[in-house]
Amino acid sequence: MEIVAMPVEQVQALLRYRVLDLFEDAALEYADYRRLPLEQVRALYDRLRASDFQEPVDPEHTLLLPLVSEARLPHVLARLQVTLALAGDVRGRAYLDIGPGIGRDCIAFARCGARIVHADIPCHELEFAQWRYARRGIRARFVDARALPQERFDLIGCHDCFEHVDDPVQLLVNWVAHLIPGGLLFVSLDLFNHAGNCDHRPANDFYAPVYDALLHHLGMESLLGNHPVYDTTCAHMRVYRRVRPIRDHFAAEYRQLCVEGYTFAERELGVLHARLAEEHERVQTRLTALSCAFADRG
């Protein structure tokens, strides 16, 4: 399937706070939220940009980086361009965003006419997202990502969240269970990325060869085939459509999906465990041989 994308200028317009320039717009929005002089925010951003964003950020200003990411990280807008184009006419449709952070995608979907559901855990980003929606006149429904409502949605987005959760299988099941048949899932996984202070869980990397097959096993199909939308990190976005029909009410189906999901994951992780054990044994044998060879030469 050919990858379509909404024009970047159109997406930028959907996200805009007050002015055209992306960096100035982000600085202005942050200054308004924190009630800081605009020049102070500009100076902070200029200092961060001069250090290629390697300078540690004062904990009081951590929200500035995700706010300017759409301007400094091209893949952020690229993912949203594809998402909006594939979603099509979303007027009146329900969009569930799991782990939406400061609400970037929710703002775009809401301005296209979707009913948005912001699913996250209590955090400072959640408070900022609430403020952003209010300033734009956006009505949003907020739910706890750890206890999603027993209902299905037309569209689900979940970006850079999988690598943080305690139970990846449960998240995969939630993606399927909360979609209507024919509904679309837009998901990005930032695996094998443990640089800096990110709180990624290394154990979740083990699901890299498993998650796609598990989603297909649960009744999803890949919409873009083998052509994910790559970004500048190890992450990439894939798009799925639910083809699994509804055979029972939500609670019963959810239980069945859990059984199927955990059974599949247990089997596939068992295969991976055996392969790792074999490789570990091979490396041990090689190391022993090298140690003996070096000892003989010594």
CYANA upper distance limits for C-alpha pairs under 8 A (distance plus 0.5 A):
  1 MET  CA    223 LEU  CA      7.81
  1 MET  CA    224 LEU  CA      6.07
  1 MET  CA    225 GLY  CA      7.43
  2 GLU  CA    224 LEU  CA      8.03
  3 ILE  CA     82 VAL  CA      7.68
  3 ILE  CA    224 LEU  CA      7.63
  4 VAL  CA     82 VAL  CA      6.42
  4 VAL  CA     85 ALA  CA      6.66
  4 VAL  CA     86 LEU  CA      7.46
  5 ALA  CA     78 ALA  CA      8.25
  5 ALA  CA     81 GLN  CA      5.31
  5 ALA  CA     82 VAL  CA      4.77
  5 ALA  CA     83 THR  CA      8.03
  5 ALA  CA     84 LEU  CA      7.86
  5 ALA  CA     85 ALA  CA      5.64
  5 ALA  CA     86 LEU  CA      8.10
  6 MET  CA     10 GLN  CA      7.40
  6 MET  CA     11 VAL  CA      7.44
  6 MET  CA     81 GLN  CA      5.16
  6 MET  CA     82 VAL  CA      6.83
  6 MET  CA     84 LEU  CA      6.94
  6 MET  CA     85 ALA  CA      5.60
  7 PRO  CA     11 VAL  CA      7.14
  7 PRO  CA     81 GLN  CA      7.27
  8 VAL  CA     12 GLN  CA      6.65
  8 VAL  CA     77 LEU  CA      7.66
  8 VAL  CA     78 ALA  CA      8.22
  8 VAL  CA     81 GLN  CA      7.02
  9 GLU  CA     13 ALA  CA      6.69
 10 GLN  CA     14 LEU  CA      6.92
 11 VAL  CA     15 LEU  CA      6.95
 11 VAL  CA     77 LEU  CA      7.96
 11 VAL  CA     80 LEU  CA      8.06
 11 VAL  CA     81 GLN  CA      7.05
 11 VAL  CA    108 ALA  CA      7.67
 12 GLN  CA     16 ARG  CA      6.51
 12 GLN  CA     22 LEU  CA      8.40
 13 ALA  CA     20 LEU  CA      8.50
 14 LEU  CA    107 ILE  CA      7.79
 14 LEU  CA    108 ALA  CA      5.74
 14 LEU  CA    111 ARG  CA      6.84
 14 LEU  CA    112 CYS  CA      8.46
 15 LEU  CA    104 ARG  CA      7.51
 15 LEU  CA    107 ILE  CA      6.88
 15 LEU  CA    108 ALA  CA      6.34
 16 ARG  CA     20 LEU  CA      7.68
 16 ARG  CA     22 LEU  CA      8.24
 16 ARG  CA     25 ASP  CA      7.49
 17 TYR  CA     25 ASP  CA      6.64
 17 TYR  CA     26 ALA  CA      8.13
 17 TYR  CA     29 GLU  CA      7.09
 17 TYR  CA    136 ARG  CA      8.18
 18 ARG  CA     25 ASP  CA      6.70
 18 ARG  CA     28 LEU  CA      8.45
 18 ARG  CA     29 GLU  CA      8.44
 19 VAL  CA     24 GLU  CA      7.63
 19 VAL  CA     25 ASP  CA      5.76
 20 LEU  CA     24 GLU  CA      8.35
 20 LEU  CA     25 ASP  CA      7.24
 21 ASP  CA     25 ASP  CA      6.33
 22 LEU  CA     26 ALA  CA      6.68
 22 LEU  CA     68 VAL  CA      8.25
 22 LEU  CA     71 ALA  CA      6.30
 23 PHE  CA     27 ALA  CA      6.67
 23 PHE  CA     68 VAL  CA      7.03
 23 PHE  CA     71 ALA  CA      6.88
 24 GLU  CA     28 LEU  CA      6.51
 24 GLU  CA     42 ARG  CA      8.47
 25 ASP  CA     29 GLU  CA      6.66
 26 ALA  CA     30 TYR  CA      6.63
 26 ALA  CA     64 LEU  CA      8.42
 26 ALA  CA     67 LEU  CA      6.62
 26 ALA  CA     68 VAL  CA      6.28
 27 ALA  CA     31 ALA  CA      6.52
 27 ALA  CA     38 LEU  CA      7.36
 27 ALA  CA     41 VAL  CA      6.45
 27 ALA  CA     42 ARG  CA      6.73
 27 ALA  CA     45 TYR  CA      8.30
 27 ALA  CA     64 LEU  CA      8.43
 27 ALA  CA     68 VAL  CA      8.46
 28 LEU  CA     32 ASP  CA      6.67
 28 LEU  CA     38 LEU  CA      6.71
 28 LEU  CA     41 VAL  CA      8.48
 29 GLU  CA     33 TYR  CA      6.69
 30 TYR  CA     34 ARG  CA      6.57
 30 TYR  CA     41 VAL  CA      8.00
 30 TYR  CA     64 LEU  CA      7.15
 30 TYR  CA     67 LEU  CA      8.33
 31 ALA  CA     35 ARG  CA      5.94
 31 ALA  CA     36 LEU  CA      5.30
 31 ALA  CA     37 PRO  CA      6.72
 31 ALA  CA     38 LEU  CA      5.96
 31 ALA  CA     41 VAL  CA      6.74
 32 ASP  CA     36 LEU  CA      7.16
 33 TYR  CA    128 PHE  CA      8.29
 33 TYR  CA    131 TRP  CA      8.16
 36 LEU  CA     40 GLN  CA      7.40
 36 LEU  CA     41 VAL  CA      7.67
 37 PRO  CA     41 VAL  CA      7.27
 38 LEU  CA     42 ARG  CA      6.72
 39 GLU  CA     43 ALA  CA      6.60
 40 GLN  CA     44 LEU  CA      6.76
 41 VAL  CA     45 TYR  CA      6.67
 42 ARG  CA     46 ASP  CA      6.55
 43 ALA  CA     47 ARG  CA      6.67
 44 LEU  CA     48 LEU  CA      6.85
 45 TYR  CA     49 ARG  CA      6.57
 46 ASP  CA     50 ALA  CA      6.54
 47 ARG  CA     51 SER  CA      7.01
 48 LEU  CA     52 ASP  CA      6.85
 48 LEU  CA     53 PHE  CA      5.26
 48 LEU  CA     54 GLN  CA      7.62
 48 LEU  CA     55 GLU  CA      6.58
 49 ARG  CA     53 PHE  CA      5.84
 51 SER  CA     55 GLU  CA      6.32
 57 VAL  CA     61 HIS  CA      6.92
 57 VAL  CA     62 THR  CA      6.66
 58 ASP  CA     62 THR  CA      7.16
 62 THR  CA     66 PRO  CA      8.35
 63 LEU  CA     67 LEU  CA      6.93
 63 LEU  CA    125 GLU  CA      7.50
 64 LEU  CA     68 VAL  CA      6.82
 65 LEU  CA     69 SER  CA      6.53
 66 PRO  CA     70 GLU  CA      8.19
 66 PRO  CA    102 ILE  CA      7.87
 67 LEU  CA    102 ILE  CA      7.93
 68 VAL  CA     72 ARG  CA      6.89
 69 SER  CA     73 LEU  CA      5.79
 69 SER  CA     76 VAL  CA      7.55
 70 GLU  CA     74 PRO  CA      7.21
 70 GLU  CA     76 VAL  CA      5.98
 70 GLU  CA     77 LEU  CA      6.33
 73 LEU  CA     77 LEU  CA      8.19
 73 LEU  CA    232 THR  CA      8.38
 74 PRO  CA     78 ALA  CA      6.76
 74 PRO  CA    231 ASP  CA      8.32
 75 HIS  CA     79 ARG  CA      6.53
 75 HIS  CA    230 TYR  CA      7.94
 75 HIS  CA    231 ASP  CA      5.26
 75 HIS  CA    232 THR  CA      6.98
 76 VAL  CA     80 LEU  CA      7.11
 76 VAL  CA    231 ASP  CA      8.21
 77 LEU  CA     81 GLN  CA      6.49
 78 ALA  CA     82 VAL  CA      6.92
 78 ALA  CA    229 VAL  CA      8.45
 79 ARG  CA     83 THR  CA      6.62
 79 ARG  CA    229 VAL  CA      7.30
 79 ARG  CA    237 MET  CA      7.38
 80 LEU  CA     84 LEU  CA      6.54
 80 LEU  CA    105 ASP  CA      7.41
 81 GLN  CA     85 ALA  CA      6.74
 82 VAL  CA     86 LEU  CA      6.61
 83 THR  CA     87 ALA  CA      6.52
 83 THR  CA    186 PHE  CA      7.34
 84 LEU  CA     88 GLY  CA      6.85
 84 LEU  CA    109 PHE  CA      8.08
 87 ALA  CA    155 LEU  CA      8.18
 87 ALA  CA    184 LEU  CA      7.98
 89 ASP  CA    112 CYS  CA      8.36
 90 VAL  CA     94 ALA  CA      8.44
 90 VAL  CA    109 PHE  CA      7.96
 90 VAL  CA    112 CYS  CA      7.01
 90 VAL  CA    113 GLY  CA      6.55
 90 VAL  CA    114 ALA  CA      5.71
 91 ARG  CA    112 CYS  CA      6.95
 91 ARG  CA    113 GLY  CA      4.67
 91 ARG  CA    114 ALA  CA      5.43
 91 ARG  CA    115 ARG  CA      8.31
 92 GLY  CA    113 GLY  CA      6.59
 92 GLY  CA    114 ALA  CA      5.65
 92 GLY  CA    115 ARG  CA      6.52
 93 ARG  CA    113 GLY  CA      8.27
 93 ARG  CA    114 ALA  CA      5.58
 93 ARG  CA    115 ARG  CA      6.37
 93 ARG  CA    153 PHE  CA      8.44
 93 ARG  CA    154 ASP  CA      6.60
 93 ARG  CA    155 LEU  CA      8.28
 94 ALA  CA    114 ALA  CA      6.42
 94 ALA  CA    115 ARG  CA      5.25
 94 ALA  CA    116 ILE  CA      6.47
 94 ALA  CA    117 VAL  CA      7.90
 94 ALA  CA    153 PHE  CA      5.90
 94 ALA  CA    154 ASP  CA      5.83
 94 ALA  CA    155 LEU  CA      6.89
 95 TYR  CA    106 CYS  CA      8.41
 95 TYR  CA    109 PHE  CA      8.01
 95 TYR  CA    114 ALA  CA      6.91
 95 TYR  CA    115 ARG  CA      6.51
 95 TYR  CA    116 ILE  CA      5.38
 95 TYR  CA    117 VAL  CA      6.60
 95 TYR  CA    153 PHE  CA      6.81
 95 TYR  CA    154 ASP  CA      6.70
 95 TYR  CA    155 LEU  CA      5.24
 95 TYR  CA    156 ILE  CA      6.22
 95 TYR  CA    157 GLY  CA      8.11
 96 LEU  CA    116 ILE  CA      6.56
 96 LEU  CA    117 VAL  CA      5.26
 96 LEU  CA    118 HIS  CA      6.84
 96 LEU  CA    119 ALA  CA      7.57
 96 LEU  CA    153 PHE  CA      7.06
 96 LEU  CA    155 LEU  CA      6.73
 96 LEU  CA    156 ILE  CA      5.23
 96 LEU  CA    157 GLY  CA      6.84
 97 ASP  CA    105 ASP  CA      8.37
 97 ASP  CA    106 CYS  CA      7.50
 97 ASP  CA    116 ILE  CA      8.05
 97 ASP  CA    117 VAL  CA      6.75
 97 ASP  CA    118 HIS  CA      5.92
 97 ASP  CA    119 ALA  CA      6.41
 97 ASP  CA    156 ILE  CA      6.20
 97 ASP  CA    157 GLY  CA      5.21
 97 ASP  CA    158 CYS  CA      6.41
 98 ILE  CA    118 HIS  CA      7.21
 98 ILE  CA    119 ALA  CA      5.32
 98 ILE  CA    120 ASP  CA      6.71
 98 ILE  CA    145 ALA  CA      6.92
 98 ILE  CA    156 ILE  CA      7.97
 98 ILE  CA    157 GLY  CA      6.76
 98 ILE  CA    158 CYS  CA      5.50
 98 ILE  CA    159 HIS  CA      8.27
 98 ILE  CA    161 CYS  CA      8.23
 99 GLY  CA    118 HIS  CA      8.20
 99 GLY  CA    119 ALA  CA      6.48
 99 GLY  CA    120 ASP  CA      5.46
 99 GLY  CA    121 ILE  CA      8.31
 99 GLY  CA    145 ALA  CA      7.70
 99 GLY  CA    158 CYS  CA      6.80
 99 GLY  CA    159 HIS  CA      7.68
 99 GLY  CA    161 CYS  CA      6.53
100 PRO  CA    104 ARG  CA      7.72
100 PRO  CA    105 ASP  CA      7.74
100 PRO  CA    106 CYS  CA      7.94
100 PRO  CA    118 HIS  CA      7.17
100 PRO  CA    119 ALA  CA      7.55
100 PRO  CA    120 ASP  CA      7.35
100 PRO  CA    158 CYS  CA      7.69
100 PRO  CA    159 HIS  CA      7.97
101 GLY  CA    120 ASP  CA      7.99
101 GLY  CA    125 GLU  CA      6.02
101 GLY  CA    126 LEU  CA      6.93
101 GLY  CA    129 ALA  CA      7.68
102 ILE  CA    125 GLU  CA      5.74
102 ILE  CA    126 LEU  CA      6.86
102 ILE  CA    128 PHE  CA      6.59
102 ILE  CA    129 ALA  CA      5.01
102 ILE  CA    132 ARG  CA      8.45
103 GLY  CA    107 ILE  CA      6.62
103 GLY  CA    118 HIS  CA      8.15
103 GLY  CA    129 ALA  CA      5.78
103 GLY  CA    132 ARG  CA      8.35
104 ARG  CA    108 ALA  CA      7.15
105 ASP  CA    109 PHE  CA      6.71
106 CYS  CA    110 ALA  CA      6.38
106 CYS  CA    116 ILE  CA      6.71
106 CYS  CA    117 VAL  CA      8.48
106 CYS  CA    118 HIS  CA      7.89
107 ILE  CA    111 ARG  CA      6.65
107 ILE  CA    133 TYR  CA      7.57
107 ILE  CA    138 ILE  CA      8.07
108 ALA  CA    112 CYS  CA      6.89
109 PHE  CA    113 GLY  CA      7.00
109 PHE  CA    114 ALA  CA      5.94
109 PHE  CA    115 ARG  CA      8.36
109 PHE  CA    116 ILE  CA      7.71
110 ALA  CA    114 ALA  CA      5.34
110 ALA  CA    115 ARG  CA      6.78
110 ALA  CA    116 ILE  CA      6.73
110 ALA  CA    138 ILE  CA      7.24
111 ARG  CA    138 ILE  CA      8.36
115 ARG  CA    139 ARG  CA      8.49
115 ARG  CA    140 ALA  CA      7.78
116 ILE  CA    139 ARG  CA      8.28
116 ILE  CA    140 ALA  CA      6.01
116 ILE  CA    141 ARG  CA      6.93
117 VAL  CA    140 ALA  CA      6.49
117 VAL  CA    141 ARG  CA      5.25
117 VAL  CA    142 PHE  CA      6.31
117 VAL  CA    143 VAL  CA      7.61
118 HIS  CA    140 ALA  CA      7.32
118 HIS  CA    141 ARG  CA      6.55
118 HIS  CA    142 PHE  CA      5.34
118 HIS  CA    143 VAL  CA      6.74
119 ALA  CA    142 PHE  CA      6.47
119 ALA  CA    143 VAL  CA      5.35
119 ALA  CA    144 ASP  CA      5.93
119 ALA  CA    145 ALA  CA      5.14
119 ALA  CA    148 LEU  CA      8.00
120 ASP  CA    126 LEU  CA      7.67
120 ASP  CA    142 PHE  CA      8.33
120 ASP  CA    143 VAL  CA      7.22
120 ASP  CA    144 ASP  CA      5.87
120 ASP  CA    145 ALA  CA      5.07
120 ASP  CA    146 ARG  CA      8.18
121 ILE  CA    126 LEU  CA      8.09
121 ILE  CA    144 ASP  CA      6.10
121 ILE  CA    145 ALA  CA      6.37
121 ILE  CA    146 ARG  CA      7.69
122 PRO  CA    126 LEU  CA      6.85
122 PRO  CA    144 ASP  CA      8.42
123 CYS  CA    127 GLU  CA      7.37
124 HIS  CA    128 PHE  CA      6.93
125 GLU  CA    129 ALA  CA      6.62
126 LEU  CA    130 GLN  CA      6.76
127 GLU  CA    131 TRP  CA      6.88
128 PHE  CA    132 ARG  CA      6.67
129 ALA  CA    133 TYR  CA      6.69
130 GLN  CA    134 ALA  CA      6.75
131 TRP  CA    135 ARG  CA      6.72
132 ARG  CA    136 ARG  CA      6.94
133 TYR  CA    137 GLY  CA      6.60
133 TYR  CA    138 ILE  CA      5.31
133 TYR  CA    139 ARG  CA      7.42
133 TYR  CA    140 ALA  CA      7.77
134 ALA  CA    138 ILE  CA      6.37
134 ALA  CA    139 ARG  CA      7.97
143 VAL  CA    147 ALA  CA      8.15
143 VAL  CA    148 LEU  CA      7.12
143 VAL  CA    149 PRO  CA      8.14
144 ASP  CA    148 LEU  CA      6.68
150 GLN  CA    178 HIS  CA      8.09
150 GLN  CA    250 PHE  CA      6.79
150 GLN  CA    251 ALA  CA      7.56
151 GLU  CA    178 HIS  CA      6.58
151 GLU  CA    250 PHE  CA      7.29
152 ARG  CA    177 ALA  CA      7.56
152 ARG  CA    178 HIS  CA      4.70
152 ARG  CA    179 LEU  CA      5.36
152 ARG  CA    180 ILE  CA      5.89
153 PHE  CA    178 HIS  CA      6.36
153 PHE  CA    179 LEU  CA      5.42
153 PHE  CA    180 ILE  CA      6.22
153 PHE  CA    183 GLY  CA      7.72
154 ASP  CA    179 LEU  CA      6.57
154 ASP  CA    180 ILE  CA      6.27
154 ASP  CA    182 GLY  CA      8.39
154 ASP  CA    183 GLY  CA      5.33
154 ASP  CA    184 LEU  CA      7.27
155 LEU  CA    179 LEU  CA      7.29
155 LEU  CA    183 GLY  CA      6.08
155 LEU  CA    184 LEU  CA      5.51
155 LEU  CA    185 LEU  CA      6.54
156 ILE  CA    175 TRP  CA      7.75
156 ILE  CA    179 LEU  CA      7.66
156 ILE  CA    183 GLY  CA      8.47
156 ILE  CA    184 LEU  CA      6.90
156 ILE  CA    185 LEU  CA      5.36
156 ILE  CA    186 PHE  CA      6.75
157 GLY  CA    185 LEU  CA      6.43
157 GLY  CA    186 PHE  CA      5.26
157 GLY  CA    187 VAL  CA      6.42
158 CYS  CA    162 PHE  CA      8.42
158 CYS  CA    185 LEU  CA      8.39
158 CYS  CA    186 PHE  CA      6.83
158 CYS  CA    187 VAL  CA      5.37
158 CYS  CA    188 SER  CA      7.12
159 HIS  CA    186 PHE  CA      8.13
159 HIS  CA    187 VAL  CA      5.76
159 HIS  CA    188 SER  CA      5.03
159 HIS  CA    189 LEU  CA      7.11
159 HIS  CA    237 MET  CA      8.36
160 ASP  CA    164 HIS  CA      8.40
160 ASP  CA    187 VAL  CA      8.43
160 ASP  CA    188 SER  CA      6.09
160 ASP  CA    189 LEU  CA      5.80
160 ASP  CA    190 ASP  CA      6.10
160 ASP  CA    235 ALA  CA      8.26
161 CYS  CA    165 VAL  CA      7.35
161 CYS  CA    188 SER  CA      8.32
161 CYS  CA    189 LEU  CA      7.52
162 PHE  CA    168 PRO  CA      6.83
162 PHE  CA    171 LEU  CA      7.80
162 PHE  CA    188 SER  CA      8.43
162 PHE  CA    189 LEU  CA      6.42
162 PHE  CA    190 ASP  CA      8.19
162 PHE  CA    204 ASN  CA      8.18
163 GLU  CA    168 PRO  CA      8.41
163 GLU  CA    189 LEU  CA      7.07
163 GLU  CA    190 ASP  CA      6.84
163 GLU  CA    191 LEU  CA      6.65
163 GLU  CA    200 HIS  CA      5.81
163 GLU  CA    201 ARG  CA      6.39
163 GLU  CA    202 PRO  CA      8.38
163 GLU  CA    204 ASN  CA      6.30
163 GLU  CA    205 ASP  CA      7.91
164 HIS  CA    199 ASP  CA      7.03
164 HIS  CA    200 HIS  CA      5.50
164 HIS  CA    201 ARG  CA      6.25
164 HIS  CA    204 ASN  CA      8.46
165 VAL  CA    171 LEU  CA      8.39
165 VAL  CA    201 ARG  CA      8.00
166 ASP  CA    201 ARG  CA      8.45
167 ASP  CA    171 LEU  CA      7.20
168 PRO  CA    172 LEU  CA      6.81
168 PRO  CA    204 ASN  CA      7.30
168 PRO  CA    207 TYR  CA      8.43
169 VAL  CA    173 VAL  CA      6.72
169 VAL  CA    261 GLY  CA      7.14
169 VAL  CA    262 TYR  CA      7.08
169 VAL  CA    265 ALA  CA      7.82
170 GLN  CA    174 ASN  CA      6.63
170 GLN  CA    258 CYS  CA      7.76
171 LEU  CA    175 TRP  CA      6.85
172 LEU  CA    176 VAL  CA      7.27
172 LEU  CA    211 TYR  CA      8.06
172 LEU  CA    215 LEU  CA      7.46
172 LEU  CA    261 GLY  CA      8.46
173 VAL  CA    177 ALA  CA      6.51
173 VAL  CA    218 LEU  CA      8.38
173 VAL  CA    254 TYR  CA      8.25
173 VAL  CA    257 LEU  CA      6.76
173 VAL  CA    258 CYS  CA      6.79
173 VAL  CA    261 GLY  CA      7.04
174 ASN  CA    178 HIS  CA      6.35
175 TRP  CA    179 LEU  CA      7.15
175 TRP  CA    185 LEU  CA      7.72
176 VAL  CA    215 LEU  CA      8.10
176 VAL  CA    218 LEU  CA      7.68
176 VAL  CA    219 GLY  CA      8.11
176 VAL  CA    220 MET  CA      7.84
176 VAL  CA    242 ARG  CA      7.40
177 ALA  CA    250 PHE  CA      8.08
177 ALA  CA    253 GLU  CA      7.84
177 ALA  CA    254 TYR  CA      6.46
177 ALA  CA    257 LEU  CA      7.77
179 LEU  CA    183 GLY  CA      5.97
179 LEU  CA    184 LEU  CA      7.82
179 LEU  CA    185 LEU  CA      8.33
179 LEU  CA    242 ARG  CA      7.32
180 ILE  CA    242 ARG  CA      7.53
181 PRO  CA    241 ARG  CA      8.31
181 PRO  CA    242 ARG  CA      5.64
181 PRO  CA    243 VAL  CA      6.14
181 PRO  CA    244 ARG  CA      6.69
181 PRO  CA    245 PRO  CA      6.33
181 PRO  CA    246 ILE  CA      7.64
182 GLY  CA    241 ARG  CA      6.19
182 GLY  CA    242 ARG  CA      5.57
182 GLY  CA    243 VAL  CA      6.43
183 GLY  CA    241 ARG  CA      6.08
183 GLY  CA    242 ARG  CA      6.10
184 LEU  CA    239 VAL  CA      7.43
184 LEU  CA    240 TYR  CA      6.16
184 LEU  CA    241 ARG  CA      5.07
184 LEU  CA    242 ARG  CA      7.13
185 LEU  CA    239 VAL  CA      6.08
185 LEU  CA    240 TYR  CA      5.51
185 LEU  CA    241 ARG  CA      6.71
185 LEU  CA    242 ARG  CA      8.46
186 PHE  CA    237 MET  CA      7.25
186 PHE  CA    238 ARG  CA      6.56
186 PHE  CA    239 VAL  CA      5.27
186 PHE  CA    240 TYR  CA      7.21
187 VAL  CA    237 MET  CA      5.88
187 VAL  CA    238 ARG  CA      6.06
187 VAL  CA    239 VAL  CA      6.99
188 SER  CA    235 ALA  CA      6.58
188 SER  CA    236 HIS  CA      5.76
188 SER  CA    237 MET  CA      4.76
188 SER  CA    238 ARG  CA      6.92
189 LEU  CA    235 ALA  CA      5.67
189 LEU  CA    236 HIS  CA      6.79
189 LEU  CA    237 MET  CA      7.68
190 ASP  CA    233 THR  CA      7.76
190 ASP  CA    234 CYS  CA      6.15
190 ASP  CA    235 ALA  CA      4.53
190 ASP  CA    236 HIS  CA      7.70
191 LEU  CA    204 ASN  CA      8.01
191 LEU  CA    205 ASP  CA      6.06
191 LEU  CA    208 ALA  CA      7.86
191 LEU  CA    234 CYS  CA      6.81
191 LEU  CA    235 ALA  CA      6.98
192 PHE  CA    202 PRO  CA      7.80
192 PHE  CA    205 ASP  CA      6.53
192 PHE  CA    234 CYS  CA      7.46
193 ASN  CA    200 HIS  CA      7.84
193 ASN  CA    234 CYS  CA      7.42
194 HIS  CA    198 CYS  CA      6.79
194 HIS  CA    199 ASP  CA      8.13
194 HIS  CA    200 HIS  CA      6.70
194 HIS  CA    202 PRO  CA      8.11
201 ARG  CA    205 ASP  CA      8.08
202 PRO  CA    206 PHE  CA      8.34
204 ASN  CA    208 ALA  CA      8.28
206 PHE  CA    210 VAL  CA      8.21
206 PHE  CA    269 LEU  CA      8.30
207 TYR  CA    211 TYR  CA      6.08
207 TYR  CA    269 LEU  CA      8.46
208 ALA  CA    212 ASP  CA      8.47
209 PRO  CA    213 ALA  CA      8.25
210 VAL  CA    214 LEU  CA      6.54
210 VAL  CA    265 ALA  CA      7.73
210 VAL  CA    268 GLU  CA      7.27
210 VAL  CA    269 LEU  CA      8.22
211 TYR  CA    215 LEU  CA      6.69
212 ASP  CA    216 HIS  CA      6.93
213 ALA  CA    217 HIS  CA      6.58
214 LEU  CA    218 LEU  CA      6.75
214 LEU  CA    261 GLY  CA      7.28
214 LEU  CA    264 PHE  CA      7.21
214 LEU  CA    265 ALA  CA      7.62
215 LEU  CA    219 GLY  CA      7.01
215 LEU  CA    220 MET  CA      6.04
215 LEU  CA    221 GLU  CA      8.28
216 HIS  CA    220 MET  CA      5.13
216 HIS  CA    221 GLU  CA      6.29
216 HIS  CA    222 SER  CA      8.41
217 HIS  CA    261 GLY  CA      8.49
217 HIS  CA    264 PHE  CA      8.45
218 LEU  CA    244 ARG  CA      7.93
218 LEU  CA    257 LEU  CA      7.36
218 LEU  CA    260 GLU  CA      7.64
218 LEU  CA    261 GLY  CA      7.40
219 GLY  CA    242 ARG  CA      6.57
219 GLY  CA    243 VAL  CA      6.08
219 GLY  CA    244 ARG  CA      5.00
220 MET  CA    240 TYR  CA      6.58
220 MET  CA    241 ARG  CA      6.01
220 MET  CA    242 ARG  CA      4.95
220 MET  CA    243 VAL  CA      6.03
220 MET  CA    244 ARG  CA      7.19
221 GLU  CA    240 TYR  CA      5.88
221 GLU  CA    241 ARG  CA      5.83
221 GLU  CA    242 ARG  CA      6.91
221 GLU  CA    243 VAL  CA      7.17
222 SER  CA    238 ARG  CA      7.98
222 SER  CA    239 VAL  CA      6.51
222 SER  CA    240 TYR  CA      5.01
222 SER  CA    241 ARG  CA      6.98
223 LEU  CA    238 ARG  CA      8.45
223 LEU  CA    239 VAL  CA      5.93
223 LEU  CA    240 TYR  CA      5.67
223 LEU  CA    241 ARG  CA      6.79
224 LEU  CA    228 PRO  CA      7.06
224 LEU  CA    238 ARG  CA      7.65
224 LEU  CA    239 VAL  CA      6.77
224 LEU  CA    240 TYR  CA      8.30
228 PRO  CA    236 HIS  CA      6.70
228 PRO  CA    237 MET  CA      6.11
228 PRO  CA    238 ARG  CA      5.61
228 PRO  CA    239 VAL  CA      8.22
229 VAL  CA    236 HIS  CA      6.10
229 VAL  CA    237 MET  CA      5.54
229 VAL  CA    238 ARG  CA      7.15
230 TYR  CA    235 ALA  CA      7.23
230 TYR  CA    236 HIS  CA      4.89
230 TYR  CA    237 MET  CA      6.86
231 ASP  CA    235 ALA  CA      6.74
231 ASP  CA    236 HIS  CA      6.27
231 ASP  CA    237 MET  CA      8.49
246 ILE  CA    253 GLU  CA      8.32
247 ARG  CA    253 GLU  CA      7.93
248 ASP  CA    252 ALA  CA      6.68
248 ASP  CA    253 GLU  CA      6.27
249 HIS  CA    253 GLU  CA      6.72
250 PHE  CA    254 TYR  CA      6.46
251 ALA  CA    255 ARG  CA      6.84
252 ALA  CA    256 GLN  CA      6.87
253 GLU  CA    257 LEU  CA      6.57
254 TYR  CA    258 CYS  CA      6.67
255 ARG  CA    259 VAL  CA      6.88
256 GLN  CA    260 GLU  CA      6.71
257 LEU  CA    261 GLY  CA      6.30
258 CYS  CA    262 TYR  CA      6.46
259 VAL  CA    263 THR  CA      6.46
260 GLU  CA    264 PHE  CA      6.59
261 GLY  CA    265 ALA  CA      6.63
262 TYR  CA    266 GLU  CA      6.42
263 THR  CA    267 ARG  CA      6.85
264 PHE  CA    268 GLU  CA      6.71
265 ALA  CA    269 LEU  CA      6.29
266 GLU  CA    270 GLY  CA      6.47
267 ARG  CA    271 VAL  CA      6.95
268 GLU  CA    272 LEU  CA      6.81
269 LEU  CA    273 HIS  CA      6.45
270 GLY  CA    274 ALA  CA      6.77
271 VAL  CA    275 ARG  CA      6.84
272 LEU  CA    276 LEU  CA      6.62
273 HIS  CA    277 ALA  CA      6.61
274 ALA  CA    278 GLU  CA      6.76
275 ARG  CA    279 GLU  CA      6.72
276 LEU  CA    280 HIS  CA      6.43
277 ALA  CA    281 GLU  CA      6.65
278 GLU  CA    282 ARG  CA      6.75
279 GLU  CA    283 VAL  CA      6.69
280 HIS  CA    284 GLN  CA      6.63
281 GLU  CA    285 THR  CA      6.66
282 ARG  CA    286 ARG  CA      6.69
283 VAL  CA    287 LEU  CA      6.51
284 GLN  CA    288 THR  CA      6.66
285 THR  CA    289 ALA  CA      6.73
286 ARG  CA    290 LEU  CA      6.67
287 LEU  CA    291 SER  CA      6.58
288 THR  CA    292 CYS  CA      6.72
289 ALA  CA    293 ALA  CA      6.67
290 LEU  CA    294 PHE  CA      6.61
291 SER  CA    295 ALA  CA      6.58
292 CYS  CA    296 ASP  CA      6.70
293 ALA  CA    297 ARG  CA      6.94
294 PHE  CA    298 GLY  CA      6.64
